[in-house]
Amino acid sequence: MKVNVGTVDRLLRIIAGIILIALAAMGTIGIWGYVGIVLVVTGLVRICPAYAILGMNTCGLKKS
């Protein structure tokens, strides 16, 4: 799969994922907060399967 998550998107995913995981671990938002794991993983590997299905790309300029 090709990289389809840009730098800003990547940072936002990782930060939001960590916040969700922390809130779930503290019991503030329940078990659904562990969805943050998906955000962190997609941010780290820079590949989002949903973006691939929808044909989206936040990487900016495409290389020729």
mmCIF file of the N, C-alpha and C atoms, coordinates in Angstrom:
data_MODEL
# 
_entry.id   MODEL 
# 
loop_
_atom_site.group_PDB 
_atom_site.id 
_atom_site.type_symbol 
_atom_site.label_atom_id 
_atom_site.label_alt_id 
_atom_site.label_comp_id 
_atom_site.label_asym_id 
_atom_site.label_entity_id 
_atom_site.label_seq_id 
_atom_site.pdbx_PDB_ins_code 
_atom_site.Cartn_x 
_atom_site.Cartn_y 
_atom_site.Cartn_z 
_atom_site.occupancy 
_atom_site.B_iso_or_equiv 
_atom_site.pdbx_formal_charge 
_atom_site.auth_seq_id 
_atom_site.auth_comp_id 
_atom_site.auth_asym_id 
_atom_site.auth_atom_id 
_atom_site.pdbx_PDB_model_num 
ATOM 1   N N  . MET A 1 1  ? 0.837   -1.187 0.000   1.00 0.00 ? 1  MET A N  1 
ATOM 2   C CA . MET A 1 1  ? 0.000   0.000  0.000   1.00 0.00 ? 1  MET A CA 1 
ATOM 3   C C  . MET A 1 1  ? 0.878   1.245  0.000   1.00 0.00 ? 1  MET A C  1 
ATOM 4   N N  . LYS A 1 2  ? 0.374   2.275  -0.621  1.00 0.00 ? 2  LYS A N  1 
ATOM 5   C CA . LYS A 1 2  ? 1.119   3.527  -0.693  1.00 0.00 ? 2  LYS A CA 1 
ATOM 6   C C  . LYS A 1 2  ? 0.802   4.406  0.519   1.00 0.00 ? 2  LYS A C  1 
ATOM 7   N N  . VAL A 1 3  ? 1.770   5.202  0.905   1.00 0.00 ? 3  VAL A N  1 
ATOM 8   C CA . VAL A 1 3  ? 1.591   6.157  1.995   1.00 0.00 ? 3  VAL A CA 1 
ATOM 9   C C  . VAL A 1 3  ? 0.522   7.157  1.582   1.00 0.00 ? 3  VAL A C  1 
ATOM 10  N N  . ASN A 1 4  ? -0.464  7.388  2.453   1.00 0.00 ? 4  ASN A N  1 
ATOM 11  C CA . ASN A 1 4  ? -1.528  8.326  2.121   1.00 0.00 ? 4  ASN A CA 1 
ATOM 12  C C  . ASN A 1 4  ? -1.900  9.258  3.281   1.00 0.00 ? 4  ASN A C  1 
ATOM 13  N N  . VAL A 1 5  ? -1.057  9.297  4.317   1.00 0.00 ? 5  VAL A N  1 
ATOM 14  C CA . VAL A 1 5  ? -1.300  10.166 5.469   1.00 0.00 ? 5  VAL A CA 1 
ATOM 15  C C  . VAL A 1 5  ? -0.165  11.189 5.538   1.00 0.00 ? 5  VAL A C  1 
ATOM 16  N N  . GLY A 1 6  ? -0.523  12.463 5.418   1.00 0.00 ? 6  GLY A N  1 
ATOM 17  C CA . GLY A 1 6  ? 0.464   13.539 5.438   1.00 0.00 ? 6  GLY A CA 1 
ATOM 18  C C  . GLY A 1 6  ? 0.960   13.869 6.840   1.00 0.00 ? 6  GLY A C  1 
ATOM 19  N N  . THR A 1 7  ? 1.885   14.807 6.926   1.00 0.00 ? 7  THR A N  1 
ATOM 20  C CA . THR A 1 7  ? 2.541   15.148 8.182   1.00 0.00 ? 7  THR A CA 1 
ATOM 21  C C  . THR A 1 7  ? 1.585   15.704 9.228   1.00 0.00 ? 7  THR A C  1 
ATOM 22  N N  . VAL A 1 8  ? 0.778   16.683 8.853   1.00 0.00 ? 8  VAL A N  1 
ATOM 23  C CA . VAL A 1 8  ? -0.158  17.278 9.817   1.00 0.00 ? 8  VAL A CA 1 
ATOM 24  C C  . VAL A 1 8  ? -1.196  16.240 10.246  1.00 0.00 ? 8  VAL A C  1 
ATOM 25  N N  . ASP A 1 9  ? -1.729  15.512 9.291   1.00 0.00 ? 9  ASP A N  1 
ATOM 26  C CA . ASP A 1 9  ? -2.702  14.459 9.582   1.00 0.00 ? 9  ASP A CA 1 
ATOM 27  C C  . ASP A 1 9  ? -2.079  13.422 10.515  1.00 0.00 ? 9  ASP A C  1 
ATOM 28  N N  . ARG A 1 10 ? -0.841  13.086 10.248  1.00 0.00 ? 10 ARG A N  1 
ATOM 29  C CA . ARG A 1 10 ? -0.118  12.102 11.057  1.00 0.00 ? 10 ARG A CA 1 
ATOM 30  C C  . ARG A 1 10 ? 0.009   12.556 12.505  1.00 0.00 ? 10 ARG A C  1 
ATOM 31  N N  . LEU A 1 11 ? 0.433   13.790 12.698  1.00 0.00 ? 11 LEU A N  1 
ATOM 32  C CA . LEU A 1 11 ? 0.590   14.311 14.057  1.00 0.00 ? 11 LEU A CA 1 
ATOM 33  C C  . LEU A 1 11 ? -0.742  14.387 14.787  1.00 0.00 ? 11 LEU A C  1 
ATOM 34  N N  . LEU A 1 12 ? -1.792  14.831 14.101  1.00 0.00 ? 12 LEU A N  1 
ATOM 35  C CA . LEU A 1 12 ? -3.113  14.912 14.723  1.00 0.00 ? 12 LEU A CA 1 
ATOM 36  C C  . LEU A 1 12 ? -3.635  13.531 15.107  1.00 0.00 ? 12 LEU A C  1 
ATOM 37  N N  . ARG A 1 13 ? -3.412  12.544 14.257  1.00 0.00 ? 13 ARG A N  1 
ATOM 38  C CA . ARG A 1 13 ? -3.841  11.180 14.566  1.00 0.00 ? 13 ARG A CA 1 
ATOM 39  C C  . ARG A 1 13 ? -3.124  10.642 15.802  1.00 0.00 ? 13 ARG A C  1 
ATOM 40  N N  . ILE A 1 14 ? -1.806  10.853 15.860  1.00 0.00 ? 14 ILE A N  1 
ATOM 41  C CA . ILE A 1 14 ? -1.035  10.330 16.984  1.00 0.00 ? 14 ILE A CA 1 
ATOM 42  C C  . ILE A 1 14 ? -1.442  11.015 18.289  1.00 0.00 ? 14 ILE A C  1 
ATOM 43  N N  . ILE A 1 15 ? -1.583  12.329 18.268  1.00 0.00 ? 15 ILE A N  1 
ATOM 44  C CA . ILE A 1 15 ? -1.967  13.067 19.470  1.00 0.00 ? 15 ILE A CA 1 
ATOM 45  C C  . ILE A 1 15 ? -3.372  12.671 19.923  1.00 0.00 ? 15 ILE A C  1 
ATOM 46  N N  . ALA A 1 16 ? -4.326  12.657 18.987  1.00 0.00 ? 16 ALA A N  1 
ATOM 47  C CA . ALA A 1 16 ? -5.704  12.285 19.334  1.00 0.00 ? 16 ALA A CA 1 
ATOM 48  C C  . ALA A 1 16 ? -5.767  10.846 19.847  1.00 0.00 ? 16 ALA A C  1 
ATOM 49  N N  . GLY A 1 17 ? -5.008  9.959  19.226  1.00 0.00 ? 17 GLY A N  1 
ATOM 50  C CA . GLY A 1 17 ? -4.986  8.562  19.651  1.00 0.00 ? 17 GLY A CA 1 
ATOM 51  C C  . GLY A 1 17 ? -4.451  8.398  21.060  1.00 0.00 ? 17 GLY A C  1 
ATOM 52  N N  . ILE A 1 18 ? -3.374  9.095  21.370  1.00 0.00 ? 18 ILE A N  1 
ATOM 53  C CA . ILE A 1 18 ? -2.794  9.020  22.708  1.00 0.00 ? 18 ILE A CA 1 
ATOM 54  C C  . ILE A 1 18 ? -3.769  9.568  23.746  1.00 0.00 ? 18 ILE A C  1 
ATOM 55  N N  . ILE A 1 19 ? -4.438  10.657 23.420  1.00 0.00 ? 19 ILE A N  1 
ATOM 56  C CA . ILE A 1 19 ? -5.424  11.238 24.343  1.00 0.00 ? 19 ILE A CA 1 
ATOM 57  C C  . ILE A 1 19 ? -6.573  10.257 24.583  1.00 0.00 ? 19 ILE A C  1 
ATOM 58  N N  . LEU A 1 20 ? -7.095  9.660  23.497  1.00 0.00 ? 20 LEU A N  1 
ATOM 59  C CA . LEU A 1 20 ? -8.189  8.690  23.654  1.00 0.00 ? 20 LEU A CA 1 
ATOM 60  C C  . LEU A 1 20 ? -7.772  7.485  24.489  1.00 0.00 ? 20 LEU A C  1 
ATOM 61  N N  . ILE A 1 21 ? -6.568  6.976  24.242  1.00 0.00 ? 21 ILE A N  1 
ATOM 62  C CA . ILE A 1 21 ? -6.082  5.822  25.005  1.00 0.00 ? 21 ILE A CA 1 
ATOM 63  C C  . ILE A 1 21 ? -5.935  6.185  26.478  1.00 0.00 ? 21 ILE A C  1 
ATOM 64  N N  . ALA A 1 22 ? -5.388  7.359  26.769  1.00 0.00 ? 22 ALA A N  1 
ATOM 65  C CA . ALA A 1 22 ? -5.218  7.799  28.158  1.00 0.00 ? 22 ALA A CA 1 
ATOM 66  C C  . ALA A 1 22 ? -6.566  7.950  28.853  1.00 0.00 ? 22 ALA A C  1 
ATOM 67  N N  . LEU A 1 23 ? -7.536  8.558  28.160  1.00 0.00 ? 23 LEU A N  1 
ATOM 68  C CA . LEU A 1 23 ? -8.863  8.726  28.749  1.00 0.00 ? 23 LEU A CA 1 
ATOM 69  C C  . LEU A 1 23 ? -9.540  7.382  28.996  1.00 0.00 ? 23 LEU A C  1 
ATOM 70  N N  . ALA A 1 24 ? -9.354  6.440  28.091  1.00 0.00 ? 24 ALA A N  1 
ATOM 71  C CA . ALA A 1 24 ? -9.918  5.107  28.282  1.00 0.00 ? 24 ALA A CA 1 
ATOM 72  C C  . ALA A 1 24 ? -9.235  4.388  29.442  1.00 0.00 ? 24 ALA A C  1 
ATOM 73  N N  . ALA A 1 25 ? -7.929  4.541  29.557  1.00 0.00 ? 25 ALA A N  1 
ATOM 74  C CA . ALA A 1 25 ? -7.186  3.896  30.635  1.00 0.00 ? 25 ALA A CA 1 
ATOM 75  C C  . ALA A 1 25 ? -7.596  4.441  32.001  1.00 0.00 ? 25 ALA A C  1 
ATOM 76  N N  . MET A 1 26 ? -7.970  5.724  32.047  1.00 0.00 ? 26 MET A N  1 
ATOM 77  C CA . MET A 1 26 ? -8.409  6.337  33.307  1.00 0.00 ? 26 MET A CA 1 
ATOM 78  C C  . MET A 1 26 ? -9.886  6.063  33.579  1.00 0.00 ? 26 MET A C  1 
ATOM 79  N N  . GLY A 1 27 ? -10.583 5.454  32.625  1.00 0.00 ? 27 GLY A N  1 
ATOM 80  C CA . GLY A 1 27 ? -11.991 5.139  32.811  1.00 0.00 ? 27 GLY A CA 1 
ATOM 81  C C  . GLY A 1 27 ? -12.922 6.306  32.543  1.00 0.00 ? 27 GLY A C  1 
ATOM 82  N N  . THR A 1 28 ? -12.407 7.363  31.945  1.00 0.00 ? 28 THR A N  1 
ATOM 83  C CA . THR A 1 28 ? -13.207 8.556  31.699  1.00 0.00 ? 28 THR A CA 1 
ATOM 84  C C  . THR A 1 28 ? -14.201 8.366  30.566  1.00 0.00 ? 28 THR A C  1 
ATOM 85  N N  . ILE A 1 29 ? -13.799 7.719  29.479  1.00 0.00 ? 29 ILE A N  1 
ATOM 86  C CA . ILE A 1 29 ? -14.686 7.595  28.323  1.00 0.00 ? 29 ILE A CA 1 
ATOM 87  C C  . ILE A 1 29 ? -15.045 6.147  27.992  1.00 0.00 ? 29 ILE A C  1 
ATOM 88  N N  . GLY A 1 30 ? -14.646 5.231  28.786  1.00 0.00 ? 30 GLY A N  1 
ATOM 89  C CA . GLY A 1 30 ? -14.999 3.832  28.548  1.00 0.00 ? 30 GLY A CA 1 
ATOM 90  C C  . GLY A 1 30 ? -14.072 3.153  27.560  1.00 0.00 ? 30 GLY A C  1 
ATOM 91  N N  . ILE A 1 31 ? -14.432 1.925  27.239  1.00 0.00 ? 31 ILE A N  1 
ATOM 92  C CA . ILE A 1 31 ? -13.586 1.079  26.407  1.00 0.00 ? 31 ILE A CA 1 
ATOM 93  C C  . ILE A 1 31 ? -13.457 1.573  24.974  1.00 0.00 ? 31 ILE A C  1 
ATOM 94  N N  . TRP A 1 32 ? -14.426 2.350  24.491  1.00 0.00 ? 32 TRP A N  1 
ATOM 95  C CA . TRP A 1 32 ? -14.372 2.857  23.122  1.00 0.00 ? 32 TRP A CA 1 
ATOM 96  C C  . TRP A 1 32 ? -13.178 3.782  22.905  1.00 0.00 ? 32 TRP A C  1 
ATOM 97  N N  . GLY A 1 33 ? -12.593 4.284  23.950  1.00 0.00 ? 33 GLY A N  1 
ATOM 98  C CA . GLY A 1 33 ? -11.419 5.137  23.818  1.00 0.00 ? 33 GLY A CA 1 
ATOM 99  C C  . GLY A 1 33 ? -10.214 4.400  23.247  1.00 0.00 ? 33 GLY A C  1 
ATOM 100 N N  . TYR A 1 34 ? -10.230 3.085  23.345  1.00 0.00 ? 34 TYR A N  1 
ATOM 101 C CA . TYR A 1 34 ? -9.118  2.302  22.804  1.00 0.00 ? 34 TYR A CA 1 
ATOM 102 C C  . TYR A 1 34 ? -9.113  2.278  21.283  1.00 0.00 ? 34 TYR A C  1 
ATOM 103 N N  . VAL A 1 35 ? -10.098 2.892  20.660  1.00 0.00 ? 35 VAL A N  1 
ATOM 104 C CA . VAL A 1 35 ? -10.071 3.108  19.213  1.00 0.00 ? 35 VAL A CA 1 
ATOM 105 C C  . VAL A 1 35 ? -8.864  3.982  18.870  1.00 0.00 ? 35 VAL A C  1 
ATOM 106 N N  . GLY A 1 36 ? -8.367  4.698  19.858  1.00 0.00 ? 36 GLY A N  1 
ATOM 107 C CA . GLY A 1 36 ? -7.174  5.522  19.689  1.00 0.00 ? 36 GLY A CA 1 
ATOM 108 C C  . GLY A 1 36 ? -5.970  4.712  19.229  1.00 0.00 ? 36 GLY A C  1 
ATOM 109 N N  . ILE A 1 37 ? -5.961  3.428  19.511  1.00 0.00 ? 37 ILE A N  1 
ATOM 110 C CA . ILE A 1 37 ? -4.858  2.566  19.059  1.00 0.00 ? 37 ILE A CA 1 
ATOM 111 C C  . ILE A 1 37 ? -4.798  2.570  17.531  1.00 0.00 ? 37 ILE A C  1 
ATOM 112 N N  . VAL A 1 38 ? -5.958  2.532  16.893  1.00 0.00 ? 38 VAL A N  1 
ATOM 113 C CA . VAL A 1 38 ? -6.007  2.557  15.425  1.00 0.00 ? 38 VAL A CA 1 
ATOM 114 C C  . VAL A 1 38 ? -5.431  3.875  14.910  1.00 0.00 ? 38 VAL A C  1 
ATOM 115 N N  . LEU A 1 39 ? -5.781  4.977  15.570  1.00 0.00 ? 39 LEU A N  1 
ATOM 116 C CA . LEU A 1 39 ? -5.262  6.281  15.149  1.00 0.00 ? 39 LEU A CA 1 
ATOM 117 C C  . LEU A 1 39 ? -3.739  6.347  15.283  1.00 0.00 ? 39 LEU A C  1 
ATOM 118 N N  . VAL A 1 40 ? -3.229  5.848  16.389  1.00 0.00 ? 40 VAL A N  1 
ATOM 119 C CA . VAL A 1 40 ? -1.777  5.869  16.595  1.00 0.00 ? 40 VAL A CA 1 
ATOM 120 C C  . VAL A 1 40 ? -1.065  5.005  15.558  1.00 0.00 ? 40 VAL A C  1 
ATOM 121 N N  . VAL A 1 41 ? -1.589  3.816  15.308  1.00 0.00 ? 41 VAL A N  1 
ATOM 122 C CA . VAL A 1 41 ? -0.950  2.907  14.340  1.00 0.00 ? 41 VAL A CA 1 
ATOM 123 C C  . VAL A 1 41 ? -0.973  3.508  12.940  1.00 0.00 ? 41 VAL A C  1 
ATOM 124 N N  . THR A 1 42 ? -2.129  4.037  12.517  1.00 0.00 ? 42 THR A N  1 
ATOM 125 C CA . THR A 1 42 ? -2.196  4.614  11.168  1.00 0.00 ? 42 THR A CA 1 
ATOM 126 C C  . THR A 1 42 ? -1.320  5.856  11.060  1.00 0.00 ? 42 THR A C  1 
ATOM 127 N N  . GLY A 1 43 ? -1.156  6.580  12.163  1.00 0.00 ? 43 GLY A N  1 
ATOM 128 C CA . GLY A 1 43 ? -0.263  7.730  12.158  1.00 0.00 ? 43 GLY A CA 1 
ATOM 129 C C  . GLY A 1 43 ? 1.197   7.319  12.050  1.00 0.00 ? 43 GLY A C  1 
ATOM 130 N N  . LEU A 1 44 ? 1.557   6.254  12.724  1.00 0.00 ? 44 LEU A N  1 
ATOM 131 C CA . LEU A 1 44 ? 2.951   5.796  12.707  1.00 0.00 ? 44 LEU A CA 1 
ATOM 132 C C  . LEU A 1 44 ? 3.347   5.170  11.374  1.00 0.00 ? 44 LEU A C  1 
ATOM 133 N N  . VAL A 1 45 ? 2.450   4.383  10.783  1.00 0.00 ? 45 VAL A N  1 
ATOM 134 C CA . VAL A 1 45 ? 2.794   3.716  9.523   1.00 0.00 ? 45 VAL A CA 1 
ATOM 135 C C  . VAL A 1 45 ? 2.441   4.565  8.301   1.00 0.00 ? 45 VAL A C  1 
ATOM 136 N N  . ARG A 1 46 ? 1.700   5.655  8.516   1.00 0.00 ? 46 ARG A N  1 
ATOM 137 C CA . ARG A 1 46 ? 1.323   6.611  7.475   1.00 0.00 ? 46 ARG A CA 1 
ATOM 138 C C  . ARG A 1 46 ? 0.453   6.009  6.380   1.00 0.00 ? 46 ARG A C  1 
ATOM 139 N N  . ILE A 1 47 ? -0.275  4.952  6.729   1.00 0.00 ? 47 ILE A N  1 
ATOM 140 C CA . ILE A 1 47 ? -1.189  4.325  5.780   1.00 0.00 ? 47 ILE A CA 1 
ATOM 141 C C  . ILE A 1 47 ? -2.556  4.191  6.449   1.00 0.00 ? 47 ILE A C  1 
ATOM 142 N N  . CYS A 1 48 ? -3.575  4.714  5.792   1.00 0.00 ? 48 CYS A N  1 
ATOM 143 C CA . CYS A 1 48 ? -4.936  4.616  6.299   1.00 0.00 ? 48 CYS A CA 1 
ATOM 144 C C  . CYS A 1 48 ? -5.774  3.844  5.287   1.00 0.00 ? 48 CYS A C  1 
ATOM 145 N N  . PRO A 1 49 ? -6.223  2.635  5.642   1.00 0.00 ? 49 PRO A N  1 
ATOM 146 C CA . PRO A 1 49 ? -7.025  1.844  4.716   1.00 0.00 ? 49 PRO A CA 1 
ATOM 147 C C  . PRO A 1 49 ? -8.312  2.558  4.288   1.00 0.00 ? 49 PRO A C  1 
ATOM 148 N N  . ALA A 1 50 ? -8.923  3.310  5.188   1.00 0.00 ? 50 ALA A N  1 
ATOM 149 C CA . ALA A 1 50 ? -10.143 4.042  4.831   1.00 0.00 ? 50 ALA A CA 1 
ATOM 150 C C  . ALA A 1 50 ? -9.850  5.088  3.757   1.00 0.00 ? 50 ALA A C  1 
ATOM 151 N N  . TYR A 1 51 ? -8.720  5.772  3.881   1.00 0.00 ? 51 TYR A N  1 
ATOM 152 C CA . TYR A 1 51 ? -8.333  6.748  2.861   1.00 0.00 ? 51 TYR A CA 1 
ATOM 153 C C  . TYR A 1 51 ? -8.122  6.056  1.519   1.00 0.00 ? 51 TYR A C  1 
ATOM 154 N N  . ALA A 1 52 ? -7.528  4.871  1.538   1.00 0.00 ? 52 ALA A N  1 
ATOM 155 C CA . ALA A 1 52 ? -7.286  4.128  0.296   1.00 0.00 ? 52 ALA A CA 1 
ATOM 156 C C  . ALA A 1 52 ? -8.606  3.762  -0.383  1.00 0.00 ? 52 ALA A C  1 
ATOM 157 N N  . ILE A 1 53 ? -9.571  3.318  0.408   1.00 0.00 ? 53 ILE A N  1 
ATOM 158 C CA . ILE A 1 53 ? -10.880 2.949  -0.142  1.00 0.00 ? 53 ILE A CA 1 
ATOM 159 C C  . ILE A 1 53 ? -11.582 4.167  -0.729  1.00 0.00 ? 53 ILE A C  1 
ATOM 160 N N  . LEU A 1 54 ? -11.481 5.306  -0.026  1.00 0.00 ? 54 LEU A N  1 
ATOM 161 C CA . LEU A 1 54 ? -12.152 6.524  -0.466  1.00 0.00 ? 54 LEU A CA 1 
ATOM 162 C C  . LEU A 1 54 ? -11.352 7.320  -1.497  1.00 0.00 ? 54 LEU A C  1 
ATOM 163 N N  . GLY A 1 55 ? -10.133 6.887  -1.782  1.00 0.00 ? 55 GLY A N  1 
ATOM 164 C CA . GLY A 1 55 ? -9.294  7.585  -2.754  1.00 0.00 ? 55 GLY A CA 1 
ATOM 165 C C  . GLY A 1 55 ? -8.732  8.889  -2.226  1.00 0.00 ? 55 GLY A C  1 
ATOM 166 N N  . MET A 1 56 ? -8.610  9.004  -0.918  1.00 0.00 ? 56 MET A N  1 
ATOM 167 C CA . MET A 1 56 ? -8.093  10.233 -0.307  1.00 0.00 ? 56 MET A CA 1 
ATOM 168 C C  . MET A 1 56 ? -6.590  10.136 -0.088  1.00 0.00 ? 56 MET A C  1 
ATOM 169 N N  . ASN A 1 57 ? -5.963  11.307 0.010   1.00 0.00 ? 57 ASN A N  1 
ATOM 170 C CA . ASN A 1 57 ? -4.532  11.384 0.243   1.00 0.00 ? 57 ASN A CA 1 
ATOM 171 C C  . ASN A 1 57 ? -4.228  12.748 0.853   1.00 0.00 ? 57 ASN A C  1 
ATOM 172 N N  . THR A 1 58 ? -3.596  12.768 2.019   1.00 0.00 ? 58 THR A N  1 
ATOM 173 C CA . THR A 1 58 ? -3.258  14.045 2.651   1.00 0.00 ? 58 THR A CA 1 
ATOM 174 C C  . THR A 1 58 ? -1.755  14.312 2.626   1.00 0.00 ? 58 THR A C  1 
ATOM 175 N N  . CYS A 1 59 ? -1.041  13.616 1.758   1.00 0.00 ? 59 CYS A N  1 
ATOM 176 C CA . CYS A 1 59 ? 0.418   13.756 1.685   1.00 0.00 ? 59 CYS A CA 1 
ATOM 177 C C  . CYS A 1 59 ? 0.878   15.029 0.960   1.00 0.00 ? 59 CYS A C  1 
ATOM 178 N N  . GLY A 1 60 ? 0.001   15.721 0.320   1.00 0.00 ? 60 GLY A N  1 
ATOM 179 C CA . GLY A 1 60 ? 0.424   16.912 -0.411  1.00 0.00 ? 60 GLY A CA 1 
ATOM 180 C C  . GLY A 1 60 ? 0.771   16.592 -1.839  1.00 0.00 ? 60 GLY A C  1 
ATOM 181 N N  . LEU A 1 61 ? 1.936   17.020 -2.274  1.00 0.00 ? 61 LEU A N  1 
ATOM 182 C CA . LEU A 1 61 ? 2.359   16.801 -3.660  1.00 0.00 ? 61 LEU A CA 1 
ATOM 183 C C  . LEU A 1 61 ? 2.657   15.325 -3.898  1.00 0.00 ? 61 LEU A C  1 
ATOM 184 N N  . LYS A 1 62 ? 2.183   14.836 -5.024  1.00 0.00 ? 62 LYS A N  1 
ATOM 185 C CA . LYS A 1 62 ? 2.470   13.470 -5.407  1.00 0.00 ? 62 LYS A CA 1 
ATOM 186 C C  . LYS A 1 62 ? 3.735   13.430 -6.233  1.00 0.00 ? 62 LYS A C  1 
ATOM 187 N N  . LYS A 1 63 ? 4.557   12.415 -5.999  1.00 0.00 ? 63 LYS A N  1 
ATOM 188 C CA . LYS A 1 63 ? 5.780   12.257 -6.769  1.00 0.00 ? 63 LYS A CA 1 
ATOM 189 C C  . LYS A 1 63 ? 5.449   11.633 -8.112  1.00 0.00 ? 63 LYS A C  1 
ATOM 190 N N  . SER A 1 64 ? 6.128   12.089 -9.160  1.00 0.00 ? 64 SER A N  1 
ATOM 191 C CA . SER A 1 64 ? 5.877   11.546 -10.502 1.00 0.00 ? 64 SER A CA 1 
ATOM 192 C C  . SER A 1 64 ? 6.558   10.228 -10.712 1.00 0.00 ? 64 SER A C  1 
# 
